[in-house]
Amino acid sequence: MTDRKQQLEMLRDELIDRFNRYKAHKEQRGGPLDKDMEEQSIELQNDNVIEALQQEAEDELRQVVHALERIDDGEGDCCEQCGEVIDARRLAALPQTTLCRDCAERTH
């Protein structure tokens, strides 16, 4: 198994754990809001932050799973848009990337 694949699998497991922690926090917090308006504001703000963090973890998890699928298909080192080999330094820094630097810059 390649180092990159191992790194991605570890990242996948970490993201699943993080996602589940955020989900559990939301379920645990599911009761009524505090009667104090200031406390309600803080609770709602915290809920929004947790929701954003959970969405971020879910989005990153999708990228990691996609990168793992490409590795399993033998396409993990090639850019998904142009087909060129992705620089090893880019893959080391962003193991979940599926785009070379040039294509990534064009899409942003």
PDB file as gemmi writes it, atoms N, CA and C in Angstrom:
CRYST1    1.000    1.000    1.000  90.00  90.00  90.00 P 1                      
ATOM      1  N   MET A   1       0.854  -1.177   0.000  1.00  0.00           N  
ATOM      2  CA  MET A   1       0.000   0.000   0.000  1.00  0.00           C  
ATOM      3  C   MET A   1       0.898   1.238   0.000  1.00  0.00           C  
ATOM      4  N   THR A   2       0.528   2.220  -0.788  1.00  0.00           N  
ATOM      5  CA  THR A   2       1.345   3.418  -0.882  1.00  0.00           C  
ATOM      6  C   THR A   2       1.204   4.285   0.356  1.00  0.00           C  
ATOM      7  N   ASP A   3       2.232   5.105   0.583  1.00  0.00           N  
ATOM      8  CA  ASP A   3       2.180   6.038   1.711  1.00  0.00           C  
ATOM      9  C   ASP A   3       0.994   6.991   1.582  1.00  0.00           C  
ATOM     10  N   ARG A   4       0.754   7.448   0.354  1.00  0.00           N  
ATOM     11  CA  ARG A   4      -0.353   8.374   0.119  1.00  0.00           C  
ATOM     12  C   ARG A   4      -1.687   7.713   0.447  1.00  0.00           C  
ATOM     13  N   LYS A   5      -1.856   6.474   0.024  1.00  0.00           N  
ATOM     14  CA  LYS A   5      -3.107   5.773   0.311  1.00  0.00           C  
ATOM     15  C   LYS A   5      -3.277   5.603   1.821  1.00  0.00           C  
ATOM     16  N   GLN A   6      -2.209   5.246   2.514  1.00  0.00           N  
ATOM     17  CA  GLN A   6      -2.288   5.111   3.974  1.00  0.00           C  
ATOM     18  C   GLN A   6      -2.640   6.451   4.616  1.00  0.00           C  
ATOM     19  N   GLN A   7      -2.018   7.503   4.120  1.00  0.00           N  
ATOM     20  CA  GLN A   7      -2.286   8.842   4.650  1.00  0.00           C  
ATOM     21  C   GLN A   7      -3.753   9.209   4.428  1.00  0.00           C  
ATOM     22  N   LEU A   8      -4.265   8.918   3.249  1.00  0.00           N  
ATOM     23  CA  LEU A   8      -5.667   9.214   2.953  1.00  0.00           C  
ATOM     24  C   LEU A   8      -6.620   8.373   3.800  1.00  0.00           C  
ATOM     25  N   GLU A   9      -6.288   7.123   4.024  1.00  0.00           N  
ATOM     26  CA  GLU A   9      -7.140   6.272   4.858  1.00  0.00           C  
ATOM     27  C   GLU A   9      -7.169   6.769   6.296  1.00  0.00           C  
ATOM     28  N   MET A  10      -6.016   7.218   6.800  1.00  0.00           N  
ATOM     29  CA  MET A  10      -5.975   7.784   8.153  1.00  0.00           C  
ATOM     30  C   MET A  10      -6.799   9.073   8.212  1.00  0.00           C  
ATOM     31  N   LEU A  11      -6.669   9.908   7.191  1.00  0.00           N  
ATOM     32  CA  LEU A  11      -7.434  11.146   7.127  1.00  0.00           C  
ATOM     33  C   LEU A  11      -8.928  10.847   7.038  1.00  0.00           C  
ATOM     34  N   ARG A  12      -9.299   9.847   6.232  1.00  0.00           N  
ATOM     35  CA  ARG A  12     -10.703   9.444   6.117  1.00  0.00           C  
ATOM     36  C   ARG A  12     -11.260   9.048   7.486  1.00  0.00           C  
ATOM     37  N   ASP A  13     -10.517   8.225   8.212  1.00  0.00           N  
ATOM     38  CA  ASP A  13     -10.974   7.769   9.526  1.00  0.00           C  
ATOM     39  C   ASP A  13     -11.100   8.940  10.503  1.00  0.00           C  
ATOM     40  N   GLU A  14     -10.150   9.867  10.444  1.00  0.00           N  
ATOM     41  CA  GLU A  14     -10.182  11.050  11.310  1.00  0.00           C  
ATOM     42  C   GLU A  14     -11.396  11.925  10.978  1.00  0.00           C  
ATOM     43  N   LEU A  15     -11.675  12.093   9.686  1.00  0.00           N  
ATOM     44  CA  LEU A  15     -12.815  12.911   9.277  1.00  0.00           C  
ATOM     45  C   LEU A  15     -14.142  12.263   9.661  1.00  0.00           C  
ATOM     46  N   ILE A  16     -14.236  10.957   9.541  1.00  0.00           N  
ATOM     47  CA  ILE A  16     -15.450  10.251   9.969  1.00  0.00           C  
ATOM     48  C   ILE A  16     -15.667  10.448  11.463  1.00  0.00           C  
ATOM     49  N   ASP A  17     -14.595  10.324  12.236  1.00  0.00           N  
ATOM     50  CA  ASP A  17     -14.685  10.522  13.678  1.00  0.00           C  
ATOM     51  C   ASP A  17     -15.113  11.954  14.000  1.00  0.00           C  
ATOM     52  N   ARG A  18     -14.509  12.927  13.326  1.00  0.00           N  
ATOM     53  CA  ARG A  18     -14.844  14.333  13.551  1.00  0.00           C  
ATOM     54  C   ARG A  18     -16.306  14.601  13.188  1.00  0.00           C  
ATOM     55  N   PHE A  19     -16.731  14.096  12.037  1.00  0.00           N  
ATOM     56  CA  PHE A  19     -18.116  14.267  11.600  1.00  0.00           C  
ATOM     57  C   PHE A  19     -19.072  13.690  12.640  1.00  0.00           C  
ATOM     58  N   ASN A  20     -18.778  12.499  13.143  1.00  0.00           N  
ATOM     59  CA  ASN A  20     -19.638  11.854  14.137  1.00  0.00           C  
ATOM     60  C   ASN A  20     -19.676  12.624  15.452  1.00  0.00           C  
ATOM     61  N   ARG A  21     -18.545  13.230  15.838  1.00  0.00           N  
ATOM     62  CA  ARG A  21     -18.526  14.042  17.066  1.00  0.00           C  
ATOM     63  C   ARG A  21     -19.425  15.272  16.907  1.00  0.00           C  
ATOM     64  N   TYR A  22     -19.336  15.929  15.747  1.00  0.00           N  
ATOM     65  CA  TYR A  22     -20.191  17.093  15.506  1.00  0.00           C  
ATOM     66  C   TYR A  22     -21.659  16.684  15.499  1.00  0.00           C  
ATOM     67  N   LYS A  23     -21.955  15.565  14.868  1.00  0.00           N  
ATOM     68  CA  LYS A  23     -23.330  15.072  14.806  1.00  0.00           C  
ATOM     69  C   LYS A  23     -23.852  14.762  16.207  1.00  0.00           C  
ATOM     70  N   ALA A  24     -23.030  14.111  17.027  1.00  0.00           N  
ATOM     71  CA  ALA A  24     -23.430  13.785  18.398  1.00  0.00           C  
ATOM     72  C   ALA A  24     -23.656  15.055  19.211  1.00  0.00           C  
ATOM     73  N   HIS A  25     -22.802  16.045  19.008  1.00  0.00           N  
ATOM     74  CA  HIS A  25     -22.955  17.312  19.728  1.00  0.00           C  
ATOM     75  C   HIS A  25     -24.289  17.962  19.365  1.00  0.00           C  
ATOM     76  N   LYS A  26     -24.625  17.960  18.077  1.00  0.00           N  
ATOM     77  CA  LYS A  26     -25.890  18.554  17.641  1.00  0.00           C  
ATOM     78  C   LYS A  26     -27.078  17.804  18.240  1.00  0.00           C  
ATOM     79  N   GLU A  27     -26.997  16.479  18.260  1.00  0.00           N  
ATOM     80  CA  GLU A  27     -28.098  15.680  18.810  1.00  0.00           C  
ATOM     81  C   GLU A  27     -28.229  15.898  20.314  1.00  0.00           C  
ATOM     82  N   GLN A  28     -27.108  16.019  20.976  1.00  0.00           N  
ATOM     83  CA  GLN A  28     -27.095  16.231  22.422  1.00  0.00           C  
ATOM     84  C   GLN A  28     -27.675  17.604  22.763  1.00  0.00           C  
ATOM     85  N   ARG A  29     -27.387  18.593  21.934  1.00  0.00           N  
ATOM     86  CA  ARG A  29     -27.814  19.959  22.162  1.00  0.00           C  
ATOM     87  C   ARG A  29     -29.253  20.184  21.702  1.00  0.00           C  
ATOM     88  N   GLY A  30     -29.916  19.191  21.206  1.00  0.00           N  
ATOM     89  CA  GLY A  30     -31.204  19.326  20.556  1.00  0.00           C  
ATOM     90  C   GLY A  30     -32.353  19.833  21.397  1.00  0.00           C  
ATOM     91  N   GLY A  31     -32.154  20.139  22.655  1.00  0.00           N  
ATOM     92  CA  GLY A  31     -33.237  20.596  23.519  1.00  0.00           C  
ATOM     93  C   GLY A  31     -33.613  22.043  23.269  1.00  0.00           C  
ATOM     94  N   PRO A  32     -34.524  22.551  24.099  1.00  0.00           N  
ATOM     95  CA  PRO A  32     -34.968  23.935  23.937  1.00  0.00           C  
ATOM     96  C   PRO A  32     -33.833  24.928  24.255  1.00  0.00           C  
ATOM     97  N   LEU A  33     -33.972  26.109  23.689  1.00  0.00           N  
ATOM     98  CA  LEU A  33     -32.991  27.153  23.947  1.00  0.00           C  
ATOM     99  C   LEU A  33     -33.159  27.708  25.355  1.00  0.00           C  
ATOM    100  N   ASP A  34     -32.110  28.288  25.856  1.00  0.00           N  
ATOM    101  CA  ASP A  34     -32.121  28.952  27.154  1.00  0.00           C  
ATOM    102  C   ASP A  34     -33.139  30.090  27.125  1.00  0.00           C  
ATOM    103  N   LYS A  35     -33.711  30.440  28.275  1.00  0.00           N  
ATOM    104  CA  LYS A  35     -34.695  31.520  28.335  1.00  0.00           C  
ATOM    105  C   LYS A  35     -34.053  32.888  28.171  1.00  0.00           C  
ATOM    106  N   ASP A  36     -32.796  33.015  28.551  1.00  0.00           N  
ATOM    107  CA  ASP A  36     -32.067  34.280  28.446  1.00  0.00           C  
ATOM    108  C   ASP A  36     -31.736  34.550  26.971  1.00  0.00           C  
ATOM    109  N   MET A  37     -32.128  35.712  26.471  1.00  0.00           N  
ATOM    110  CA  MET A  37     -31.921  36.060  25.053  1.00  0.00           C  
ATOM    111  C   MET A  37     -30.438  36.042  24.682  1.00  0.00           C  
ATOM    112  N   GLU A  38     -29.580  36.503  25.563  1.00  0.00           N  
ATOM    113  CA  GLU A  38     -28.140  36.514  25.279  1.00  0.00           C  
ATOM    114  C   GLU A  38     -27.614  35.082  25.166  1.00  0.00           C  
ATOM    115  N   GLU A  39     -28.068  34.221  26.050  1.00  0.00           N  
ATOM    116  CA  GLU A  39     -27.676  32.811  25.998  1.00  0.00           C  
ATOM    117  C   GLU A  39     -28.209  32.141  24.731  1.00  0.00           C  
ATOM    118  N   GLN A  40     -29.434  32.492  24.336  1.00  0.00           N  
ATOM    119  CA  GLN A  40     -30.005  31.955  23.098  1.00  0.00           C  
ATOM    120  C   GLN A  40     -29.138  32.329  21.901  1.00  0.00           C  
ATOM    121  N   SER A  41     -28.710  33.566  21.899  1.00  0.00           N  
ATOM    122  CA  SER A  41     -27.873  34.051  20.803  1.00  0.00           C  
ATOM    123  C   SER A  41     -26.569  33.270  20.733  1.00  0.00           C  
ATOM    124  N   ILE A  42     -25.970  33.040  21.879  1.00  0.00           N  
ATOM    125  CA  ILE A  42     -24.711  32.286  21.949  1.00  0.00           C  
ATOM    126  C   ILE A  42     -24.943  30.844  21.517  1.00  0.00           C  
ATOM    127  N   GLU A  43     -26.033  30.233  21.979  1.00  0.00           N  
ATOM    128  CA  GLU A  43     -26.349  28.848  21.612  1.00  0.00           C  
ATOM    129  C   GLU A  43     -26.559  28.721  20.106  1.00  0.00           C  
ATOM    130  N   LEU A  44     -27.297  29.662  19.523  1.00  0.00           N  
ATOM    131  CA  LEU A  44     -27.546  29.618  18.084  1.00  0.00           C  
ATOM    132  C   LEU A  44     -26.254  29.824  17.291  1.00  0.00           C  
ATOM    133  N   GLN A  45     -25.422  30.728  17.767  1.00  0.00           N  
ATOM    134  CA  GLN A  45     -24.141  30.959  17.105  1.00  0.00           C  
ATOM    135  C   GLN A  45     -23.279  29.697  17.184  1.00  0.00           C  
ATOM    136  N   ASN A  46     -23.241  29.062  18.347  1.00  0.00           N  
ATOM    137  CA  ASN A  46     -22.480  27.820  18.496  1.00  0.00           C  
ATOM    138  C   ASN A  46     -23.025  26.720  17.586  1.00  0.00           C  
ATOM    139  N   ASP A  47     -24.356  26.641  17.490  1.00  0.00           N  
ATOM    140  CA  ASP A  47     -24.975  25.651  16.602  1.00  0.00           C  
ATOM    141  C   ASP A  47     -24.558  25.896  15.153  1.00  0.00           C  
ATOM    142  N   ASN A  48     -24.520  27.160  14.751  1.00  0.00           N  
ATOM    143  CA  ASN A  48     -24.112  27.500  13.386  1.00  0.00           C  
ATOM    144  C   ASN A  48     -22.662  27.127  13.120  1.00  0.00           C  
ATOM    145  N   VAL A  49     -21.802  27.343  14.094  1.00  0.00           N  
ATOM    146  CA  VAL A  49     -20.386  26.990  13.954  1.00  0.00           C  
ATOM    147  C   VAL A  49     -20.234  25.476  13.826  1.00  0.00           C  
ATOM    148  N   ILE A  50     -20.925  24.728  14.684  1.00  0.00           N  
ATOM    149  CA  ILE A  50     -20.867  23.264  14.634  1.00  0.00           C  
ATOM    150  C   ILE A  50     -21.380  22.765  13.286  1.00  0.00           C  
ATOM    151  N   GLU A  51     -22.463  23.361  12.804  1.00  0.00           N  
ATOM    152  CA  GLU A  51     -23.027  22.975  11.504  1.00  0.00           C  
ATOM    153  C   GLU A  51     -22.010  23.218  10.384  1.00  0.00           C  
ATOM    154  N   ALA A  52     -21.342  24.360  10.420  1.00  0.00           N  
ATOM    155  CA  ALA A  52     -20.339  24.682   9.392  1.00  0.00           C  
ATOM    156  C   ALA A  52     -19.152  23.721   9.468  1.00  0.00           C  
ATOM    157  N   LEU A  53     -18.717  23.398  10.672  1.00  0.00           N  
ATOM    158  CA  LEU A  53     -17.600  22.460  10.840  1.00  0.00           C  
ATOM    159  C   LEU A  53     -17.982  21.064  10.358  1.00  0.00           C  
ATOM    160  N   GLN A  54     -19.211  20.665  10.637  1.00  0.00           N  
ATOM    161  CA  GLN A  54     -19.678  19.351  10.187  1.00  0.00           C  
ATOM    162  C   GLN A  54     -19.732  19.311   8.657  1.00  0.00           C  
ATOM    163  N   GLN A  55     -20.216  20.374   8.036  1.00  0.00           N  
ATOM    164  CA  GLN A  55     -20.282  20.428   6.577  1.00  0.00           C  
ATOM    165  C   GLN A  55     -18.886  20.411   5.970  1.00  0.00           C  
ATOM    166  N   GLU A  56     -17.961  21.127   6.591  1.00  0.00           N  
ATOM    167  CA  GLU A  56     -16.568  21.143   6.120  1.00  0.00           C  
ATOM    168  C   GLU A  56     -15.956  19.741   6.192  1.00  0.00           C  
ATOM    169  N   ALA A  57     -16.187  19.037   7.291  1.00  0.00           N  
ATOM    170  CA  ALA A  57     -15.668  17.673   7.439  1.00  0.00           C  
ATOM    171  C   ALA A  57     -16.289  16.749   6.400  1.00  0.00           C  
ATOM    172  N   GLU A  58     -17.589  16.914   6.148  1.00  0.00           N  
ATOM    173  CA  GLU A  58     -18.271  16.078   5.156  1.00  0.00           C  
ATOM    174  C   GLU A  58     -17.723  16.338   3.749  1.00  0.00           C  
ATOM    175  N   ASP A  59     -17.501  17.607   3.418  1.00  0.00           N  
ATOM    176  CA  ASP A  59     -16.957  17.962   2.098  1.00  0.00           C  
ATOM    177  C   ASP A  59     -15.547  17.386   1.918  1.00  0.00           C  
ATOM    178  N   GLU A  60     -14.726  17.535   2.945  1.00  0.00           N  
ATOM    179  CA  GLU A  60     -13.365  17.008   2.861  1.00  0.00           C  
ATOM    180  C   GLU A  60     -13.373  15.481   2.781  1.00  0.00           C  
ATOM    181  N   LEU A  61     -14.274  14.855   3.516  1.00  0.00           N  
ATOM    182  CA  LEU A  61     -14.397  13.397   3.474  1.00  0.00           C  
ATOM    183  C   LEU A  61     -14.744  12.929   2.067  1.00  0.00           C  
ATOM    184  N   ARG A  62     -15.646  13.649   1.402  1.00  0.00           N  
ATOM    185  CA  ARG A  62     -16.000  13.314   0.023  1.00  0.00           C  
ATOM    186  C   ARG A  62     -14.770  13.364  -0.885  1.00  0.00           C  
ATOM    187  N   GLN A  63     -13.939  14.387  -0.708  1.00  0.00           N  
ATOM    188  CA  GLN A  63     -12.714  14.522  -1.506  1.00  0.00           C  
ATOM    189  C   GLN A  63     -11.763  13.368  -1.250  1.00  0.00           C  
ATOM    190  N   VAL A  64     -11.613  13.006   0.008  1.00  0.00           N  
ATOM    191  CA  VAL A  64     -10.695  11.924   0.376  1.00  0.00           C  
ATOM    192  C   VAL A  64     -11.171  10.599  -0.209  1.00  0.00           C  
ATOM    193  N   VAL A  65     -12.457  10.317  -0.086  1.00  0.00           N  
ATOM    194  CA  VAL A  65     -13.009   9.071  -0.629  1.00  0.00           C  
ATOM    195  C   VAL A  65     -12.835   9.034  -2.148  1.00  0.00           C  
ATOM    196  N   HIS A  66     -13.059  10.162  -2.795  1.00  0.00           N  
ATOM    197  CA  HIS A  66     -12.880  10.236  -4.250  1.00  0.00           C  
ATOM    198  C   HIS A  66     -11.420   9.969  -4.627  1.00  0.00           C  
ATOM    199  N   ALA A  67     -10.489  10.568  -3.885  1.00  0.00           N  
ATOM    200  CA  ALA A  67      -9.058  10.353  -4.154  1.00  0.00           C  
ATOM    201  C   ALA A  67      -8.686   8.881  -3.948  1.00  0.00           C  
ATOM    202  N   LEU A  68      -9.230   8.246  -2.910  1.00  0.00           N  
ATOM    203  CA  LEU A  68      -8.962   6.821  -2.673  1.00  0.00           C  
ATOM    204  C   LEU A  68      -9.508   5.965  -3.808  1.00  0.00           C  
ATOM    205  N   GLU A  69     -10.684   6.296  -4.300  1.00  0.00           N  
ATOM    206  CA  GLU A  69     -11.258   5.550  -5.430  1.00  0.00           C  
ATOM    207  C   GLU A  69     -10.373   5.674  -6.663  1.00  0.00           C  
ATOM    208  N   ARG A  70      -9.839   6.879  -6.903  1.00  0.00           N  
ATOM    209  CA  ARG A  70      -8.956   7.090  -8.050  1.00  0.00           C  
ATOM    210  C   ARG A  70      -7.659   6.305  -7.897  1.00  0.00           C  
ATOM    211  N   ILE A  71      -7.147   6.217  -6.681  1.00  0.00           N  
ATOM    212  CA  ILE A  71      -5.939   5.417  -6.434  1.00  0.00           C  
ATOM    213  C   ILE A  71      -6.241   3.947  -6.732  1.00  0.00           C  
ATOM    214  N   ASP A  72      -7.371   3.463  -6.230  1.00  0.00           N  
ATOM    215  CA  ASP A  72      -7.745   2.063  -6.473  1.00  0.00           C  
ATOM    216  C   ASP A  72      -7.938   1.765  -7.957  1.00  0.00           C  
ATOM    217  N   ASP A  73      -8.361   2.778  -8.721  1.00  0.00           N  
ATOM    218  CA  ASP A  73      -8.546   2.618 -10.159  1.00  0.00           C  
ATOM    219  C   ASP A  73      -7.252   2.842 -10.950  1.00  0.00           C  
ATOM    220  N   GLY A  74      -6.153   3.132 -10.235  1.00  0.00           N  
ATOM    221  CA  GLY A  74      -4.868   3.355 -10.890  1.00  0.00           C  
ATOM    222  C   GLY A  74      -4.713   4.734 -11.500  1.00  0.00           C  
ATOM    223  N   GLU A  75      -5.562   5.672 -11.111  1.00  0.00           N  
ATOM    224  CA  GLU A  75      -5.531   7.020 -11.670  1.00  0.00           C  
ATOM    225  C   GLU A  75      -5.127   8.077 -10.652  1.00  0.00           C  
ATOM    226  N   GLY A  76      -4.693   7.684  -9.487  1.00  0.00           N  
ATOM    227  CA  GLY A  76      -4.474   8.596  -8.368  1.00  0.00           C  
ATOM    228  C   GLY A  76      -3.420   9.647  -8.552  1.00  0.00           C  
ATOM    229  N   ASP A  77      -2.442   9.420  -9.419  1.00  0.00           N  
ATOM    230  CA  ASP A  77      -1.369  10.393  -9.604  1.00  0.00           C  
ATOM    231  C   ASP A  77      -1.590  11.287 -10.819  1.00  0.00           C  
ATOM    232  N   CYS A  78      -2.689  11.104 -11.529  1.00  0.00           N  
ATOM    233  CA  CYS A  78      -2.950  11.884 -12.743  1.00  0.00           C  
ATOM    234  C   CYS A  78      -4.070  12.886 -12.491  1.00  0.00           C  
ATOM    235  N   CYS A  79      -3.908  14.057 -13.084  1.00  0.00           N  
ATOM    236  CA  CYS A  79      -4.913  15.107 -12.973  1.00  0.00           C  
ATOM    237  C   CYS A  79      -6.208  14.640 -13.619  1.00  0.00           C  
ATOM    238  N   GLU A  80      -7.279  14.850 -12.935  1.00  0.00           N  
ATOM    239  CA  GLU A  80      -8.581  14.410 -13.404  1.00  0.00           C  
ATOM    240  C   GLU A  80      -9.096  15.270 -14.564  1.00  0.00           C  
ATOM    241  N   GLN A  81      -8.521  16.453 -14.767  1.00  0.00           N  
ATOM    242  CA  GLN A  81      -8.967  17.298 -15.883  1.00  0.00           C  
ATOM    243  C   GLN A  81      -8.083  17.175 -17.114  1.00  0.00           C  
ATOM    244  N   CYS A  82      -6.774  17.303 -16.915  1.00  0.00           N  
ATOM    245  CA  CYS A  82      -5.889  17.326 -18.090  1.00  0.00           C  
ATOM    246  C   CYS A  82      -5.158  16.008 -18.320  1.00  0.00           C  
ATOM    247  N   GLY A  83      -5.133  15.127 -17.321  1.00  0.00           N  
ATOM    248  CA  GLY A  83      -4.491  13.831 -17.465  1.00  0.00           C  
ATOM    249  C   GLY A  83      -2.995  13.821 -17.191  1.00  0.00           C  
ATOM    250  N   GLU A  84      -2.402  14.992 -16.967  1.00  0.00           N  
ATOM    251  CA  GLU A  84      -0.975  15.068 -16.662  1.00  0.00           C  
ATOM    252  C   GLU A  84      -0.713  14.519 -15.254  1.00  0.00           C  
ATOM    253  N   VAL A  85       0.526  14.090 -15.026  1.00  0.00           N  
ATOM    254  CA  VAL A  85       0.915  13.595 -13.708  1.00  0.00           C  
ATOM    255  C   VAL A  85       0.935  14.769 -12.724  1.00  0.00           C  
ATOM    256  N   ILE A  86       0.336  14.573 -11.556  1.00  0.00           N  
ATOM    257  CA  ILE A  86       0.323  15.599 -10.510  1.00  0.00           C  
ATOM    258  C   ILE A  86       1.673  15.565  -9.810  1.00  0.00           C  
ATOM    259  N   ASP A  87       2.271  16.735  -9.617  1.00  0.00           N  
ATOM    260  CA  ASP A  87       3.576  16.852  -8.970  1.00  0.00           C  
ATOM    261  C   ASP A  87       3.546  16.161  -7.605  1.00  0.00           C  
ATOM    262  N   ALA A  88       4.572  15.383  -7.325  1.00  0.00           N  
ATOM    263  CA  ALA A  88       4.649  14.627  -6.069  1.00  0.00           C  
ATOM    264  C   ALA A  88       4.613  15.543  -4.854  1.00  0.00           C  
ATOM    265  N   ARG A  89       5.194  16.738  -4.971  1.00  0.00           N  
ATOM    266  CA  ARG A  89       5.165  17.686  -3.842  1.00  0.00           C  
ATOM    267  C   ARG A  89       3.737  18.149  -3.564  1.00  0.00           C  
ATOM    268  N   ARG A  90       2.957  18.320  -4.607  1.00  0.00           N  
ATOM    269  CA  ARG A  90       1.553  18.717  -4.420  1.00  0.00           C  
ATOM    270  C   ARG A  90       0.772  17.592  -3.749  1.00  0.00           C  
ATOM    271  N   LEU A  91       1.018  16.366  -4.195  1.00  0.00           N  
ATOM    272  CA  LEU A  91       0.335  15.215  -3.585  1.00  0.00           C  
ATOM    273  C   LEU A  91       0.744  15.030  -2.128  1.00  0.00           C  
ATOM    274  N   ALA A  92       2.010  15.335  -1.814  1.00  0.00           N  
ATOM    275  CA  ALA A  92       2.464  15.215  -0.424  1.00  0.00           C  
ATOM    276  C   ALA A  92       1.779  16.260   0.453  1.00  0.00           C  
ATOM    277  N   ALA A  93       1.605  17.464  -0.092  1.00  0.00           N  
ATOM    278  CA  ALA A  93       0.985  18.543   0.680  1.00  0.00           C  
ATOM    279  C   ALA A  93      -0.535  18.409   0.747  1.00  0.00           C  
ATOM    280  N   LEU A  94      -1.138  17.938  -0.347  1.00  0.00           N  
ATOM    281  CA  LEU A  94      -2.592  17.794  -0.449  1.00  0.00           C  
ATOM    282  C   LEU A  94      -2.928  16.405  -0.965  1.00  0.00           C  
ATOM    283  N   PRO A  95      -2.822  15.389  -0.132  1.00  0.00           N  
ATOM    284  CA  PRO A  95      -2.999  14.019  -0.619  1.00  0.00           C  
ATOM    285  C   PRO A  95      -4.370  13.759  -1.228  1.00  0.00           C  
ATOM    286  N   GLN A  96      -5.382  14.554  -0.880  1.00  0.00           N  
ATOM    287  CA  GLN A  96      -6.719  14.331  -1.414  1.00  0.00           C  
ATOM    288  C   GLN A  96      -6.953  15.029  -2.752  1.00  0.00           C  
ATOM    289  N   THR A  97      -5.950  15.749  -3.261  1.00  0.00           N  
ATOM    290  CA  THR A  97      -6.150  16.463  -4.519  1.00  0.00           C  
ATOM    291  C   THR A  97      -6.257  15.507  -5.695  1.00  0.00           C  
ATOM    292  N   THR A  98      -7.055  15.906  -6.660  1.00  0.00           N  
ATOM    293  CA  THR A  98      -7.190  15.122  -7.898  1.00  0.00           C  
ATOM    294  C   THR A  98      -6.879  16.004  -9.101  1.00  0.00           C  
ATOM    295  N   LEU A  99      -6.387  17.210  -8.826  1.00  0.00           N  
ATOM    296  CA  LEU A  99      -6.055  18.154  -9.884  1.00  0.00           C  
ATOM    297  C   LEU A  99      -4.601  18.605  -9.775  1.00  0.00           C  
ATOM    298  N   CYS A 100      -3.970  18.799 -10.930  1.00  0.00           N  
ATOM    299  CA  CYS A 100      -2.630  19.403 -10.925  1.00  0.00           C  
ATOM    300  C   CYS A 100      -2.790  20.872 -10.542  1.00  0.00           C  
ATOM    301  N   ARG A 101      -1.683  21.507 -10.260  1.00  0.00           N  
ATOM    302  CA  ARG A 101      -1.721  22.900  -9.801  1.00  0.00           C  
ATOM    303  C   ARG A 101      -2.363  23.815 -10.848  1.00  0.00           C  
ATOM    304  N   ASP A 102      -1.994  23.646 -12.107  1.00  0.00           N  
ATOM    305  CA  ASP A 102      -2.530  24.505 -13.164  1.00  0.00           C  
ATOM    306  C   ASP A 102      -4.050  24.373 -13.274  1.00  0.00           C  
ATOM    307  N   CYS A 103      -4.549  23.168 -13.273  1.00  0.00           N  
ATOM    308  CA  CYS A 103      -6.003  22.958 -13.379  1.00  0.00           C  
ATOM    309  C   CYS A 103      -6.726  23.466 -12.131  1.00  0.00           C  
ATOM    310  N   ALA A 104      -6.121  23.280 -10.963  1.00  0.00           N  
ATOM    311  CA  ALA A 104      -6.737  23.760  -9.722  1.00  0.00           C  
ATOM    312  C   ALA A 104      -6.831  25.282  -9.741  1.00  0.00           C  
ATOM    313  N   GLU A 105      -5.802  25.947 -10.254  1.00  0.00           N  
ATOM    314  CA  GLU A 105      -5.826  27.406 -10.317  1.00  0.00           C  
ATOM    315  C   GLU A 105      -6.882  27.887 -11.306  1.00  0.00           C  
ATOM    316  N   ARG A 106      -7.079  27.152 -12.378  1.00  0.00           N  
ATOM    317  CA  ARG A 106      -8.097  27.554 -13.370  1.00  0.00           C  
ATOM    318  C   ARG A 106      -9.509  27.382 -12.845  1.00  0.00           C  
ATOM    319  N   THR A 107      -9.730  26.438 -11.948  1.00  0.00           N  
ATOM    320  CA  THR A 107     -11.081  26.200 -11.439  1.00  0.00           C  
ATOM    321  C   THR A 107     -11.440  27.122 -10.291  1.00  0.00           C  
ATOM    322  N   HIS A 108     -10.465  27.815  -9.740  1.00  0.00           N  
ATOM    323  CA  HIS A 108     -10.746  28.733  -8.627  1.00  0.00           C  
ATOM    324  C   HIS A 108     -10.669  30.103  -9.133  1.00  0.00           C  
TER     325      HIS A 108                                                      
END                                                                             
